[in-house]
Amino acid sequence: MKPSTGENIFQAVLILLITLMCVVMIYPFVHIASLSVSSPAEASRFGMHLYPKEIDFTGWKQVLAQKKIWTGFGNSAFRTIVGTFLTLIMMSLCAYPLSRKTLPHRNVYTMIILFTMFFGGGLVPNYLLIKSLHLMDSVWVYIIPGLVPTFSMLVLRNFFMSIPLELEESAKIDGANDIRILFTIVLPLSKPVLATLALWSAVGHWNAWFDAVLYISDQSKQVLQFFLREIVITNTDAETLGRSTVDNIRYETSIKAATIMFAIMPILVVYPFLQKYFVKGTMIGSLKG
């Protein structure tokens, strides 16, 4: 059927809104990328920066030459890779039994876990808990407290519930136990939702900085986002990057922009490999309750 005038107007408005949203989201990235490779005079110029008119990589050179930045990068990489891997394992071990109807009182257990999404102890109890667990000034404080995110675990549980029970029953007839069924049948069938949850976890770990401020005093264990905050927000460029005050003022904008780009590039590199699973995993994992 030929679309009506109202439908054509709706489609045009929808396309316009989506285009505006794309511009609003993409422009800040283009702006920062341009500033990171601009000369001091160009970077300090007021207005839009869609491309660098005067290219100068001094900001990048100063950022990449600093040991603190690479130390933070290494700690963030460790936190993201190890944290994401352990989170997927622990979520799977928690979500799988909750998805089986044979588990006694599974709805009670689910409600208890769901309760933690809406109510928490607060900052002070969390700090006392971390201290009592002897996780202060330990890199494991980045991983252990948030090892099983409730919302992600429930999404994974819902996905497991959509897998036909006949597959498990045939495997049990052949002598497979629950652990083998989980790792050889259920998880291989769950690649879309696992990729989606891995992306959520990785982005959360990579962007986190507040726990580093609270629980870590050793600079050698700080994450990249902590040093990014120092440079961009608290303006400690001179001390952090070892430049003289005059040079620091000249290259301040370029240094901040280069640091921001350095911090977000790893996620930009990883995202295209997981993007094809993202929508599929989110939709399938949210269908069945």
C-alpha positions as CSV (number, residue, x, y, z in Angstrom):
1,M,0.0,0.0,0.0
2,K,1.1,3.5,-0.8
3,P,2.0,5.4,2.5
4,S,-0.4,8.2,3.3
5,T,0.6,11.8,3.7
6,G,0.6,11.5,7.5
7,E,2.8,8.5,7.4
8,N,5.3,10.3,5.1
9,I,5.4,13.3,7.5
10,F,5.9,11.0,10.5
11,Q,8.8,9.2,8.7
12,A,10.4,12.5,7.8
13,V,10.1,13.9,11.3
14,L,11.5,10.6,12.7
15,I,14.5,10.7,10.4
16,L,15.1,14.3,11.3
17,L,15.1,13.5,15.0
18,I,17.4,10.5,14.6
19,T,19.8,12.6,12.6
20,L,19.8,15.4,15.2
21,M,20.5,12.8,17.9
22,C,23.4,11.4,15.9
23,V,24.9,14.8,15.5
24,V,24.5,15.6,19.2
25,M,26.2,12.4,20.1
26,I,29.0,12.4,17.5
27,Y,30.0,16.1,17.7
28,P,31.5,16.0,21.2
29,F,33.7,13.1,20.1
30,V,34.8,14.9,16.9
31,H,35.4,18.1,18.9
32,I,37.7,16.4,21.5
33,A,39.5,14.5,18.8
34,S,40.2,17.7,16.9
35,L,41.4,19.5,20.0
36,S,43.8,16.7,20.9
37,V,45.9,17.2,17.8
38,S,45.5,21.0,17.5
39,S,48.1,23.6,18.2
40,P,47.7,25.7,21.5
41,A,46.4,28.7,19.6
42,E,43.9,26.6,17.7
43,A,42.8,24.6,20.7
44,S,42.2,27.7,22.7
45,R,40.1,29.3,19.9
46,F,36.4,29.6,20.8
47,G,33.9,27.9,18.5
48,M,33.4,24.6,16.8
49,H,36.3,22.3,16.1
50,L,35.3,19.8,13.4
51,Y,38.9,19.2,12.2
52,P,42.3,20.5,13.3
53,K,43.5,23.5,11.2
54,E,46.9,23.5,12.8
55,I,48.1,20.0,13.7
56,D,50.3,19.6,16.8
57,F,50.8,16.3,18.6
58,T,52.5,17.8,21.6
59,G,49.5,17.0,23.8
60,W,49.6,13.3,22.8
61,K,53.4,13.2,23.3
62,Q,53.1,14.6,26.8
63,V,50.4,12.2,27.8
64,L,52.0,9.1,26.3
65,A,55.4,9.9,27.8
66,Q,54.1,9.7,31.4
67,K,54.5,6.6,33.5
68,K,51.4,7.3,35.6
69,I,49.2,7.2,32.6
70,W,50.5,3.8,31.6
71,T,50.3,2.6,35.1
72,G,46.6,3.6,35.2
73,F,46.1,2.0,31.8
74,G,47.5,-1.3,33.0
75,N,45.4,-1.3,36.2
76,S,42.3,-0.4,34.2
77,A,43.0,-3.2,31.7
78,F,43.5,-5.7,34.5
79,R,40.3,-4.6,36.1
80,T,38.3,-4.7,32.9
81,I,39.6,-8.1,31.6
82,V,39.7,-10.0,34.8
83,G,36.6,-8.4,36.2
84,T,34.6,-9.0,33.1
85,F,35.7,-12.7,32.9
86,L,35.0,-13.4,36.5
87,T,31.7,-11.6,36.4
88,L,30.5,-13.7,33.5
89,I,31.5,-16.9,35.3
90,M,29.8,-16.0,38.6
91,M,26.7,-14.7,36.9
92,S,26.4,-17.9,34.9
93,L,26.8,-20.0,38.1
94,C,24.1,-17.9,39.8
95,A,21.6,-17.5,36.9
96,Y,21.6,-21.1,35.7
97,P,20.1,-22.7,38.9
98,L,17.7,-19.8,39.3
99,S,16.4,-20.5,35.7
100,R,15.5,-24.1,36.5
101,K,12.1,-24.9,37.8
102,T,13.5,-27.9,39.7
103,L,15.3,-25.5,42.1
104,P,13.2,-25.4,45.4
105,H,12.1,-21.9,46.4
106,R,13.7,-20.3,43.3
107,N,11.2,-17.4,43.3
108,V,12.1,-16.6,46.9
109,Y,15.8,-16.6,46.1
110,T,15.1,-14.4,43.1
111,M,13.2,-11.9,45.1
112,I,15.9,-11.7,47.7
113,I,18.5,-11.0,45.0
114,L,16.1,-8.5,43.3
115,F,15.8,-6.7,46.7
116,T,19.4,-5.6,46.5
117,M,18.7,-3.6,43.3
118,F,16.5,-1.2,45.2
119,F,18.0,-1.1,48.7
120,G,21.6,-0.8,49.8
121,G,23.5,-0.2,53.0
122,G,25.0,3.1,51.8
123,L,28.5,4.5,51.5
124,V,29.7,4.2,55.2
125,P,28.6,0.5,55.6
126,N,30.2,-0.3,52.3
127,Y,33.4,1.3,53.4
128,L,33.4,-0.6,56.7
129,L,32.6,-3.9,54.8
130,I,35.5,-3.4,52.4
131,K,37.8,-2.6,55.3
132,S,36.7,-5.7,57.3
133,L,37.4,-7.8,54.2
134,H,41.0,-6.4,54.0
135,L,40.5,-5.2,50.5
136,M,41.7,-1.7,51.2
137,D,44.6,-0.8,48.9
138,S,44.1,-4.0,46.9
139,V,43.4,-4.3,43.2
140,W,40.8,-6.9,44.1
141,V,38.6,-4.1,45.6
142,Y,37.8,-3.2,42.0
143,I,36.4,-6.7,41.2
144,I,35.1,-8.6,44.2
145,P,32.4,-6.2,45.5
146,G,30.6,-6.0,42.2
147,L,31.3,-9.5,41.0
148,V,27.6,-10.3,40.4
149,P,25.6,-7.3,39.1
150,T,21.9,-8.0,39.9
151,F,20.3,-6.6,36.8
152,S,22.7,-8.4,34.4
153,M,22.3,-11.6,36.3
154,L,18.5,-11.5,35.9
155,V,18.9,-10.8,32.2
156,L,21.1,-13.8,31.9
157,R,18.6,-15.9,34.0
158,N,15.8,-14.9,31.6
159,F,17.8,-15.9,28.6
160,F,18.6,-19.3,30.2
161,M,14.9,-19.8,30.7
162,S,14.3,-19.5,27.0
163,I,16.6,-22.4,26.2
164,P,14.5,-25.6,25.5
165,L,14.6,-28.1,28.3
166,E,14.7,-31.0,25.9
167,L,18.4,-30.2,25.2
168,E,19.2,-30.6,28.9
169,E,17.1,-33.7,29.3
170,S,18.8,-35.4,26.3
171,A,22.2,-34.5,27.8
172,K,21.2,-36.0,31.2
173,I,20.1,-39.2,29.5
174,D,23.7,-39.4,28.1
175,G,25.1,-39.0,31.6
176,A,26.0,-35.3,31.7
177,N,25.7,-33.5,35.0
178,D,24.6,-29.9,35.6
179,I,28.1,-28.4,35.4
180,R,28.8,-30.1,32.1
181,I,25.4,-29.1,30.7
182,L,26.0,-25.4,31.7
183,F,29.5,-25.2,30.1
184,T,29.0,-27.4,27.0
185,I,25.3,-26.7,26.1
186,V,23.9,-23.6,27.8
187,L,26.7,-21.2,27.6
188,P,27.6,-21.9,23.9
189,L,24.0,-21.2,23.1
190,S,24.1,-17.9,25.0
191,K,26.8,-16.1,23.1
192,P,24.6,-13.1,22.2
193,V,23.5,-12.3,25.7
194,L,27.0,-13.1,27.1
195,A,28.6,-10.7,24.6
196,T,26.1,-8.0,25.6
197,L,26.7,-8.5,29.3
198,A,30.4,-8.6,28.8
199,L,30.2,-5.2,27.1
200,W,28.2,-3.8,29.9
201,S,30.6,-5.1,32.5
202,A,33.7,-4.0,30.5
203,V,32.4,-0.4,30.0
204,G,31.5,-0.2,33.7
205,H,34.9,-1.4,34.9
206,W,36.8,0.8,32.4
207,N,34.9,4.0,33.3
208,A,34.8,3.4,37.1
209,W,36.9,5.7,39.3
210,F,34.9,6.4,42.5
211,D,35.9,3.2,44.2
212,A,39.6,4.0,43.4
213,V,39.2,7.3,45.2
214,L,37.6,5.7,48.3
215,Y,39.6,2.5,48.7
216,I,43.0,3.1,47.1
217,S,45.8,5.3,48.4
218,D,48.7,3.6,46.6
219,Q,49.3,5.5,43.3
220,S,50.7,2.4,41.7
221,K,47.3,0.8,42.0
222,Q,45.2,3.7,40.7
223,V,43.2,3.3,37.5
224,L,43.4,5.4,34.4
225,Q,40.1,7.2,35.1
226,F,41.5,8.5,38.4
227,F,44.4,10.2,36.5
228,L,42.0,11.4,33.9
229,R,39.9,13.1,36.6
230,E,43.1,14.7,38.0
231,I,44.0,16.2,34.7
232,V,40.5,17.2,33.4
233,I,38.7,18.2,36.6
234,T,41.1,19.1,39.3
235,N,43.6,20.7,36.9
236,T,46.8,19.0,38.2
237,D,48.3,18.9,34.7
238,A,51.7,20.4,35.7
239,E,52.3,17.9,38.6
240,T,50.8,14.9,36.8
241,L,52.5,15.5,33.4
242,G,55.8,17.0,34.7
243,R,55.6,20.2,32.5
244,S,56.5,23.7,33.5
245,T,53.7,26.0,34.4
246,V,54.0,28.1,31.3
247,D,54.0,25.1,28.9
248,N,51.3,23.5,30.9
249,I,49.0,26.6,30.4
250,R,49.8,26.6,26.7
251,Y,49.0,23.0,26.1
252,E,46.4,22.5,28.8
253,T,43.4,22.1,26.4
254,S,45.3,19.8,24.1
255,I,46.6,17.7,27.0
256,K,43.1,17.3,28.4
257,A,41.6,16.3,25.1
258,A,44.4,13.8,24.4
259,T,43.9,12.2,27.8
260,I,40.2,11.9,27.2
261,M,40.8,10.3,23.8
262,F,43.4,7.9,25.2
263,A,40.9,6.8,27.9
264,I,38.0,6.1,25.5
265,M,39.8,4.5,22.6
266,P,40.1,1.0,24.0
267,I,36.3,0.7,24.4
268,L,35.9,2.1,20.9
269,V,38.2,-0.6,19.5
270,V,36.3,-3.4,21.4
271,Y,32.8,-2.3,20.7
272,P,32.5,-3.1,17.0
273,F,33.4,-6.8,17.7
274,L,30.5,-7.1,20.2
275,Q,28.0,-4.7,18.6
276,K,26.4,-7.4,16.4
277,Y,25.4,-9.3,19.5
278,F,24.2,-6.3,21.5
279,V,20.7,-5.7,20.3
280,K,19.9,-9.5,19.9
281,G,21.3,-10.3,23.4
282,T,19.4,-7.5,25.1
283,M,16.1,-8.3,23.5
284,I,16.2,-12.0,23.9
285,G,17.4,-11.7,27.5
286,S,14.5,-9.4,28.4
287,L,11.6,-11.4,26.9
288,K,10.9,-14.1,29.4
289,G,10.3,-13.4,33.1
